[in-house]
């Protein structure tokens, strides 16, 4: 699966969970944050796509994904970050 397709699958997963993924530019790494008492995932469009995918994977690890259908490749992509001391 291509990186762009993985990104699109993350967006679909966010919709399933009712999470908004906000794309921004600036001097930040990205991750989960609260805006107006709602959790969102913020990603930095200035970072390489690989970094953005890593931020998304680590962010989604914070949620219970067991009862949600996720394409197998995306689930495996997310799980590869579970056992790492993954600092973004």
N, CA, C and O atoms as a MOPAC input file, in Angstrom:
PM7 MOZYME 1SCF
protein

 N      0.85100 1    -1.17800 1     0.00000 1
 C      0.00000 1     0.00000 1     0.00000 1
 C      0.89300 1     1.23600 1     0.00000 1
 O      1.86800 1     1.30800 1     0.74800 1
 N      0.56100 1     2.18100 1    -0.82400 1
 C      1.35600 1     3.40800 1    -0.91700 1
 C      1.08400 1     4.31600 1     0.27400 1
 O      0.03400 1     4.23800 1     0.91100 1
 N      2.04800 1     5.17200 1     0.55500 1
 C      1.94800 1     6.06100 1     1.71500 1
 C      0.73200 1     6.96500 1     1.64000 1
 O      0.08200 1     7.22100 1     2.65400 1
 N      0.42200 1     7.45000 1     0.45100 1
 C     -0.74600 1     8.31400 1     0.30100 1
 C     -2.03100 1     7.54600 1     0.61500 1
 O     -2.95900 1     8.09900 1     1.20500 1
 N     -2.08200 1     6.28100 1     0.22200 1
 C     -3.24900 1     5.45000 1     0.52000 1
 C     -3.36400 1     5.20500 1     2.02600 1
 O     -4.46400 1     5.19700 1     2.57900 1
 N     -2.22300 1     5.00800 1     2.68000 1
 C     -2.23000 1     4.81600 1     4.13400 1
 C     -2.79500 1     6.06900 1     4.79800 1
 O     -3.61500 1     5.98000 1     5.71200 1
 N     -2.35500 1     7.22900 1     4.33300 1
 C     -2.84800 1     8.48700 1     4.88600 1
 C     -4.36000 1     8.58400 1     4.72700 1
 O     -5.05700 1     8.98300 1     5.66000 1
 N     -4.86700 1     8.22400 1     3.55900 1
 C     -6.30800 1     8.26600 1     3.30900 1
 C     -7.05700 1     7.29600 1     4.22300 1
 O     -8.15300 1     7.60500 1     4.69300 1
 N     -6.47100 1     6.13200 1     4.47400 1
 C     -7.09000 1     5.17000 1     5.38600 1
 C     -7.13500 1     5.72900 1     6.81000 1
 O     -8.09900 1     5.49900 1     7.54100 1
 N     -6.08900 1     6.46300 1     7.20100 1
 C     -6.10200 1     7.10900 1     8.51400 1
 C     -7.24500 1     8.11900 1     8.60300 1
 O     -7.91400 1     8.21300 1     9.63200 1
 N     -7.46900 1     8.86400 1     7.53600 1
 C     -8.56600 1     9.84000 1     7.53200 1
 C     -9.91200 1     9.12800 1     7.68700 1
 O    -10.78900 1     9.60400 1     8.40900 1
 N    -10.07300 1     7.99800 1     7.01500 1
 C    -11.30200 1     7.20600 1     7.12500 1
 C    -11.46500 1     6.68700 1     8.54600 1
 O    -12.56500 1     6.71100 1     9.09800 1
 N    -10.37600 1     6.22100 1     9.13400 1
 C    -10.41500 1     5.73300 1    10.51100 1
 C    -10.80500 1     6.85600 1    11.47100 1
 O    -11.58400 1     6.64400 1    12.40100 1
 N    -10.26800 1     8.03300 1    11.24300 1
 C    -10.62900 1     9.18300 1    12.06800 1
 C    -12.11800 1     9.46200 1    12.00400 1
 O    -12.74100 1     9.75400 1    13.02600 1
 N    -12.69000 1     9.37700 1    10.82400 1
 C    -14.13100 1     9.59700 1    10.65600 1
 C    -14.92900 1     8.55000 1    11.43000 1
 O    -15.93100 1     8.87800 1    12.06600 1
 N    -14.48800 1     7.28800 1    11.37900 1
 C    -15.18600 1     6.21500 1    12.09500 1
 C    -15.19400 1     6.47200 1    13.59700 1
 O    -16.16200 1     6.14300 1    14.28200 1
 N    -14.12500 1     7.05600 1    14.10100 1
 C    -14.00800 1     7.32900 1    15.53400 1
 C    -14.55700 1     8.69700 1    15.91600 1
 O    -14.59000 1     9.04700 1    17.09600 1
 N    -14.98300 1     9.46300 1    14.93500 1
 C    -15.47500 1    10.80800 1    15.20300 1
 C    -14.34600 1    11.76600 1    15.55800 1
 O    -14.56200 1    12.76800 1    16.24000 1
 N    -13.14900 1    11.45400 1    15.09500 1
 C    -11.97500 1    12.29400 1    15.35600 1
 C    -11.66800 1    13.14700 1    14.13800 1
 O    -11.71600 1    12.67700 1    13.00200 1
 N    -11.36500 1    14.35400 1    14.38600 1
 C    -10.97300 1    15.24800 1    13.31100 1
 C     -9.46000 1    15.25800 1    13.20300 1
 O     -8.76200 1    15.34200 1    14.21400 1
 N     -8.95500 1    15.17300 1    11.99500 1
 C     -7.51800 1    15.28400 1    11.74600 1
 C     -7.29900 1    16.65300 1    11.13300 1
 O     -7.79300 1    16.96300 1    10.04900 1
 N     -6.54000 1    17.46700 1    11.86500 1
 C     -6.28400 1    18.83800 1    11.42100 1
 C     -4.87900 1    18.92000 1    10.86100 1
 O     -3.91200 1    18.49900 1    11.49600 1
 N     -4.78600 1    19.46600 1     9.66900 1
 C     -3.48600 1    19.63700 1     9.02000 1
 C     -3.07600 1    21.09400 1     9.17100 1
 O     -3.84100 1    22.00400 1     8.85400 1
 N     -1.87200 1    21.29900 1     9.65400 1
 C     -1.38600 1    22.65300 1     9.84500 1
 C      0.07600 1    22.76100 1     9.47100 1
 O      0.72800 1    21.77000 1     9.14200 1
 N      0.56800 1    23.95900 1     9.52500 1
 C      1.97600 1    24.21900 1     9.24000 1
 C      2.53900 1    25.03600 1    10.38000 1
 O      1.88600 1    25.95300 1    10.87700 1
 N      3.74600 1    24.70900 1    10.79300 1
 C      4.35200 1    25.46700 1    11.87200 1
 C      5.48200 1    24.69900 1    12.53000 1
 O      5.98700 1    23.71400 1    11.99200 1
 N      5.86000 1    25.16400 1    13.68800 1
 C      6.96400 1    24.57200 1    14.43500 1
 C      6.39400 1    23.66900 1    15.52800 1
 O      6.46900 1    23.99900 1    16.71200 1
 N      5.82400 1    22.52700 1    15.12700 1
 C      5.27300 1    21.56700 1    16.07900 1
 C      5.40300 1    20.17100 1    15.47900 1
 O      5.52600 1    20.00200 1    14.26600 1
 N      5.37100 1    19.17500 1    16.36400 1
 C      5.51300 1    17.79000 1    15.92200 1
 C      4.18300 1    17.18300 1    15.51200 1
 O      4.10200 1    16.45800 1    14.52100 1
 N      3.14800 1    17.47900 1    16.27500 1
 C      1.83000 1    16.92900 1    15.99400 1
 C      1.46000 1    15.85500 1    16.99700 1
 O      2.29600 1    15.38700 1    17.77000 1
 N      0.18400 1    15.47200 1    16.97100 1
 C     -0.32800 1    14.45200 1    17.87500 1
 C     -1.72600 1    14.80700 1    18.33900 1
 O     -2.40300 1    15.64200 1    17.73900 1
 N     -2.14700 1    14.16100 1    19.41500 1
 C     -3.48200 1    14.38300 1    19.96100 1
 C     -3.48300 1    15.64000 1    20.81200 1
 O     -2.56600 1    15.87200 1    21.59900 1
 N     -4.51200 1    16.44100 1    20.64700 1
 C     -4.68000 1    17.59900 1    21.52400 1
 C     -6.17500 1    17.89500 1    21.64900 1
 O     -7.00000 1    17.32000 1    20.93900 1
 N     -6.49700 1    18.79200 1    22.55400 1
 C     -7.88800 1    19.18500 1    22.77300 1
 C     -8.11200 1    20.59800 1    22.24600 1
 O     -7.34500 1    21.51900 1    22.52600 1
 N     -9.17600 1    20.73700 1    21.48500 1
 C     -9.59900 1    22.04400 1    20.99600 1
 C    -11.08700 1    22.14700 1    21.29600 1
 O    -11.88300 1    21.33900 1    20.81600 1
 N    -11.45800 1    23.14100 1    22.08800 1
 C    -12.86000 1    23.31500 1    22.49000 1
 C    -13.44500 1    22.03600 1    23.08100 1
 O    -14.55300 1    21.63000 1    22.73000 1
 N    -12.69400 1    21.40900 1    23.97800 1
 C    -13.10500 1    20.18500 1    24.67400 1
 C    -13.32700 1    18.98900 1    23.75800 1
 O    -14.00300 1    18.03700 1    24.14900 1
 N    -12.78200 1    19.01700 1    22.56400 1
 C    -12.85700 1    17.87100 1    21.65700 1
 C    -11.44200 1    17.44000 1    21.31500 1
 O    -10.57100 1    18.26300 1    21.03400 1
 N    -11.23200 1    16.11800 1    21.34500 1
 C     -9.92700 1    15.61500 1    20.95600 1
 C     -9.80300 1    15.66000 1    19.44100 1
 O    -10.73100 1    15.31000 1    18.71200 1
 N     -8.65400 1    16.09200 1    18.99400 1
 C     -8.32700 1    16.11900 1    17.57200 1
 C     -6.89400 1    15.61300 1    17.42100 1
 O     -6.12600 1    15.58000 1    18.38200 1
 N     -6.56000 1    15.22800 1    16.21900 1
 C     -5.18300 1    14.87800 1    15.91400 1
 C     -4.66400 1    15.95100 1    14.97400 1
 O     -5.24300 1    16.21600 1    13.92100 1
 N     -3.57000 1    16.55600 1    15.37400 1
 C     -2.97700 1    17.62500 1    14.58500 1
 C     -1.71100 1    17.07400 1    13.93000 1
 O     -0.87100 1    16.46300 1    14.59000 1
 N     -1.59000 1    17.29900 1    12.63000 1
 C     -0.38100 1    16.88900 1    11.93700 1
 C      0.21700 1    18.09200 1    11.21300 1
 O     -0.49100 1    18.99500 1    10.76900 1
 N      1.51500 1    18.07000 1    11.11300 1
 C      2.25200 1    19.18200 1    10.51900 1
 C      2.53400 1    18.87500 1     9.05300 1
 O      3.29900 1    17.96200 1     8.74200 1
 N      1.92200 1    19.63000 1     8.16200 1
 C      2.12100 1    19.41600 1     6.72800 1
 C      3.51900 1    19.78700 1     6.24500 1
 O      3.88300 1    19.47600 1     5.11100 1
 N      4.30300 1    20.44800 1     7.09100 1
 C      5.67100 1    20.76600 1     6.70000 1
 C      6.60600 1    19.57300 1     6.89500 1
 O      7.70900 1    19.54500 1     6.35000 1
 N      6.16300 1    18.59900 1     7.66800 1
 C      6.97000 1    17.40300 1     7.92300 1
 C      6.80700 1    16.42300 1     6.77100 1
 O      5.79300 1    16.44800 1     6.07400 1
 N      7.80400 1    15.55600 1     6.56300 1
 C      7.67600 1    14.53500 1     5.50400 1
 C      6.48700 1    13.60800 1     5.77000 1
 O      6.06100 1    13.44300 1     6.91300 1
 N      5.96700 1    13.01700 1     4.72300 1
 C      4.80700 1    12.13600 1     4.84000 1
 C      5.07300 1    10.99400 1     5.82100 1
 O      4.17000 1    10.59000 1     6.55400 1
 N      6.29000 1    10.47200 1     5.84400 1
 C      6.63300 1     9.38900 1     6.76700 1
 C      6.42100 1     9.82900 1     8.21200 1
 O      5.91300 1     9.06300 1     9.03100 1
 N      6.81000 1    11.06200 1     8.52200 1
 C      6.63800 1    11.59200 1     9.87500 1
 C      5.15700 1    11.73900 1    10.20300 1
 O      4.72600 1    11.39000 1    11.30300 1
 N      4.38400 1    12.24800 1     9.26400 1
 C      2.95100 1    12.43100 1     9.49100 1
 C      2.26200 1    11.09000 1     9.73900 1
 O      1.37900 1    10.99400 1    10.59100 1
 N      2.66300 1    10.05600 1     8.99600 1
 C      2.08300 1     8.73300 1     9.18500 1
 C      2.44400 1     8.17100 1    10.55400 1
 O      1.62100 1     7.52300 1    11.20000 1
 N      3.66700 1     8.41700 1    10.99200 1
 C      4.10300 1     7.95600 1    12.31200 1
 C      3.29200 1     8.65100 1    13.40700 1
 O      2.86300 1     8.00700 1    14.36500 1
 N      3.08400 1     9.94500 1    13.27200 1
 C      2.28100 1    10.69600 1    14.24600 1
 C      0.86600 1    10.12300 1    14.30400 1
 O      0.31400 1     9.94000 1    15.38900 1
 N      0.28800 1     9.84400 1    13.15800 1
 C     -1.06700 1     9.29300 1    13.12800 1
 C     -1.10900 1     7.91900 1    13.78200 1
 O     -2.00300 1     7.63500 1    14.58000 1
 N     -0.14200 1     7.06500 1    13.44700 1
 C     -0.12300 1     5.71300 1    14.01500 1
 C     -0.01200 1     5.76800 1    15.53500 1
 O     -0.75900 1     5.08400 1    16.23500 1
 N      0.89800 1     6.56200 1    16.04000 1
 C      1.08700 1     6.67000 1    17.49100 1
 C     -0.15500 1     7.26700 1    18.14500 1
 O     -0.53900 1     6.85500 1    19.23900 1
 N     -0.77500 1     8.22200 1    17.48900 1
 C     -1.99300 1     8.83500 1    18.03600 1
 C     -3.12700 1     7.82300 1    18.11700 1
 O     -3.82700 1     7.75900 1    19.12800 1
 N     -3.31600 1     7.04100 1    17.07900 1
 C     -4.41300 1     6.08100 1    17.07300 1
 C     -4.18500 1     4.93100 1    18.04400 1
 O     -5.13800 1     4.23700 1    18.40000 1
 N     -2.96100 1     4.71200 1    18.47700 1
 C     -2.70200 1     3.70200 1    19.50200 1
 C     -3.38600 1     4.04800 1    20.81700 1
 O     -3.60600 1     3.16900 1    21.65000 1
 N     -3.72000 1     5.30400 1    21.00900 1
 C     -4.38000 1     5.74700 1    22.24100 1
 C     -5.86500 1     5.35800 1    22.29400 1
 O     -6.50800 1     5.50600 1    23.33400 1
 N     -6.39600 1     4.87000 1    21.19400 1
 C     -7.81200 1     4.55200 1    21.10700 1
 C     -8.01900 1     3.04600 1    21.00400 1
 O     -7.15200 1     2.32500 1    20.50800 1
 N     -9.17000 1     2.57700 1    21.47400 1
 C     -9.51400 1     1.16400 1    21.37300 1
 C    -10.00900 1     0.90300 1    19.95300 1
 O    -11.08600 1     1.35200 1    19.56200 1
 N     -9.21800 1     0.18400 1    19.20900 1
 C     -9.53900 1    -0.08200 1    17.81000 1
 C    -10.01500 1    -1.51800 1    17.59000 1
 O    -10.19900 1    -1.94900 1    16.45200 1
 N    -10.21200 1    -2.25000 1    18.68200 1
 C    -10.54400 1    -3.66900 1    18.57400 1
 C    -11.87600 1    -3.93400 1    17.88400 1
 O    -12.01700 1    -4.93600 1    17.18200 1
 N    -12.83700 1    -3.06900 1    18.06700 1
 C    -14.17700 1    -3.31600 1    17.52500 1
 C    -14.45600 1    -2.52100 1    16.25500 1
 O    -15.60600 1    -2.39600 1    15.83400 1
 N    -13.42400 1    -1.99700 1    15.65900 1
 C    -13.57500 1    -1.20100 1    14.44300 1
 C    -12.85400 1    -1.92200 1    13.31400 1
 O    -11.71900 1    -2.37300 1    13.47600 1
 N    -13.52500 1    -2.02900 1    12.16300 1
 C    -12.84700 1    -2.65000 1    11.03000 1
 C    -11.80800 1    -1.67700 1    10.48000 1
 O    -12.10300 1    -0.52600 1    10.15900 1
 N    -10.60800 1    -2.17500 1    10.38700 1
 C     -9.49900 1    -1.42200 1     9.80300 1
 C     -8.85700 1    -2.34000 1     8.78500 1
 O     -8.62500 1    -3.51500 1     9.07200 1
 N     -8.56800 1    -1.83000 1     7.61000 1
 C     -7.91600 1    -2.67600 1     6.61400 1
 C     -6.66100 1    -3.27900 1     7.24900 1
 O     -5.93600 1    -2.58900 1     7.96700 1
 N     -6.40400 1    -4.55200 1     6.99000 1
 C     -5.30200 1    -5.24200 1     7.66500 1
 C     -3.95200 1    -4.52700 1     7.56300 1
 O     -3.19000 1    -4.50400 1     8.52900 1
 N     -3.65700 1    -3.95100 1     6.41100 1
 C     -2.36500 1    -3.28400 1     6.26600 1
 C     -2.25100 1    -2.10300 1     7.22400 1
 O     -1.19400 1    -1.89200 1     7.81900 1
 N     -3.32000 1    -1.33300 1     7.37900 1
 C     -3.28500 1    -0.17400 1     8.27800 1
 C     -3.16400 1    -0.63400 1     9.72300 1
 O     -2.42000 1    -0.04000 1    10.50400 1
 N     -3.88900 1    -1.68500 1    10.08300 1
 C     -3.80000 1    -2.19800 1    11.45300 1
 C     -2.36000 1    -2.63400 1    11.75000 1
 O     -1.82800 1    -2.33900 1    12.82000 1
 N     -1.73600 1    -3.33300 1    10.80600 1
 C     -0.34500 1    -3.77200 1    10.98200 1
 C      0.59100 1    -2.56900 1    11.07100 1
 O      1.54200 1    -2.57300 1    11.85200 1
 N      0.32000 1    -1.54500 1    10.27000 1
 C      1.15000 1    -0.33100 1    10.29100 1
 C      1.07700 1     0.32300 1    11.66100 1
 O      2.10100 1     0.73000 1    12.20800 1
 N     -0.12000 1     0.42700 1    12.22100 1
 C     -0.29600 1     1.03700 1    13.54100 1
 C      0.39200 1     0.19000 1    14.60300 1
 O      1.09400 1     0.71900 1    15.46600 1
 N      0.19400 1    -1.11200 1    14.54400 1
 C      0.73700 1    -2.00900 1    15.56500 1
 C      2.26200 1    -2.01700 1    15.60000 1
 O      2.85000 1    -2.29300 1    16.64500 1
 N      2.90000 1    -1.72400 1    14.49800 1
 C      4.36500 1    -1.73400 1    14.51100 1
 C      4.93900 1    -0.66200 1    15.43600 1
 O      6.10700 1    -0.73600 1    15.81800 1
 N      4.13500 1     0.32300 1    15.79400 1
 C      4.60100 1     1.38600 1    16.68400 1
 C      4.28500 1     1.10000 1    18.15000 1
 O      4.75900 1     1.81600 1    19.03200 1
 N      3.49400 1     0.06700 1    18.42000 1
 C      3.11400 1    -0.24700 1    19.79000 1
 C      4.33600 1    -0.69500 1    20.63000 1
 O      4.46300 1    -0.32100 1    21.79600 1
 N      5.19400 1    -1.46700 1    20.04400 1
 C      6.30300 1    -2.04800 1    20.79800 1
 C      7.57200 1    -1.20700 1    20.75700 1
 O      8.58300 1    -1.55400 1    21.36900 1
 N      7.50800 1    -0.13600 1    20.05200 1
 C      8.65700 1     0.77400 1    20.00500 1
 C      8.47000 1     1.85600 1    21.04300 1
 O      7.34200 1     2.21600 1    21.37800 1
 N      9.53500 1     2.35700 1    21.53600 1
 C      9.44000 1     3.55200 1    22.39200 1
 C      9.37600 1     4.70600 1    21.40500 1
 O     10.32400 1     5.48000 1    21.26900 1
 N      8.24400 1     4.80900 1    20.71900 1
 C      8.11100 1     5.69600 1    19.56900 1
 C      7.89500 1     7.13600 1    20.00100 1
 O      6.79200 1     7.53300 1    20.37600 1
 N      8.92100 1     7.87200 1    19.94400 1
 C      8.81900 1     9.31900 1    20.18400 1
 C      8.79500 1     9.98700 1    18.81300 1
 O      9.62200 1     9.69600 1    17.94900 1
 N      7.85300 1    10.86700 1    18.63900 1
 C      7.72400 1    11.53500 1    17.33900 1
 C      8.70500 1    12.66900 1    17.24400 1
 O      8.75400 1    13.35800 1    16.22500 1

